[in-house]
Amino acid sequence: MTRVAIIGGAPLYREALERVLSEGPLAVIGTAATTDDGAELLRGTGPDVVLLQGELVTSYGALHKVRRAAEAARLVIVGAEDPELIALCASAGVVGFLPREATLADIRSALEHVARGEVYCPPAIVETLLETVSRQTRGTLRVVLAGLTEREQEVADLVGCGLSNKQIAQRLCIEVPTVKSHVHNILVKLHVARRSEAVAVIKGVV
């Protein structure tokens, strides 16, 4: 039997979920309207799975409050559609995602999946999460490249174009050892060990 706690939603919604989900391998052990009440509920019951309405997750602090109250529980979020909210939930260890229009059958399926130790995430939400992570990563890399000196930026551009040290030296009218020094600094600042990795990073940013 999987013990489930429900946090958020109108009273009628919570009552309906409690009645429907308690039929079968799931058992709703309690419901709460807010994250504060939910934290109290979780500390006193220790559920296996927590079903949380996305509208209550207004910050990492609100989500972390629920997470701390039931560290061993697996979290499922309903109504996580905003890209930043999805990324926030994923970073906090949420393992189940459901859109706002999820049916009772969808919710039951998600709870049963996560109770088995699986991740439940519809394709549309997976796509949103990957796009958000990719955008955030590109932003981080741009910041890293912005930390290069003007000359290092020039060398990095040419490295990204596939030019050798000798070709870069000729293009910029500098000595090859100077190019090697700039390339070394670029590798250090990009936190990579090889030139090929630097090329991948530079092209990824561009």
Order of alpha helices (4+ residues) and beta strands (2+ residues): beta-alpha-beta-alpha-beta-alpha-beta-alpha-beta-alpha-alpha-alpha-alpha-alpha-alpha
